């Protein structure tokens, strides 16, 4: 979930609320639950942001998502 948020927010440049909304549609989880999970995994999200994986790296790590 953190990698998907990184993708929408940092790579696709979606606003925070838009990134959450896109994830709601994709994962069938409420926006509140997504925000809670992102908060719980804040350290992971910081690490992802520092490492700044590319579209290609994300596709290799999680091939079941569309990273284009």
N, C-alpha and C positions, 0 to 999 in steps of 0.2 A: 504494500500500500504506500509506503514511503517513497519507493522508487517511482511509482505511478504519479504521486503528487509532484515529485521533483520534475518529472517529464512535463506535466501540464504547466506547472508554475514557472520553472526555470527555462526549459527548452522551448516550449510553445508560447511562453509569455502570457499565459492566461492570468487574469486577476484571481486573487485568492478564492473569492466566492464562486467564480466561474469554474475554477479547478475542482472545487468540492462538488459542484453541481454535475460536472462531467463524470466524476468518479461515482457519484450516486447512481447515475444512469448505467454506468458500466458494471459496477460491482453489486448493485441492488442492495445497498446499505444506506441508512440515513446519513445525511450530512453531519448531524451531531455525533454519530458514532465514528465517522471518519475523522472528524476534528479531535475527538477524544483519543483515538488510536494514534494520530499524528503527535499529539501532545505527549502521550505515554512513550512514544519512540522518538522523542526530540533529539536525543544524542545520535541516533542512527541517521536522522534527517540532516543533522549538521555534518556528519561524516560524509554522507552522499554529496552534499553541496560542496564540501572541500575537495573531494575527489573528482567532481564534475564529470560523470560518465557521459559519453557521447550516445547518439541514437544507436550506433552500431554496437557499442558495449551493452546497452540495455537490451537490445534484440538478442544478443548472445546469451545474456543472463536469464532473460524471461521471454523465450520465443513464442509463447502462447498469447502475448499481447501484441497489438499493432503499434509500432513505434514510429510510424512514418508521419 
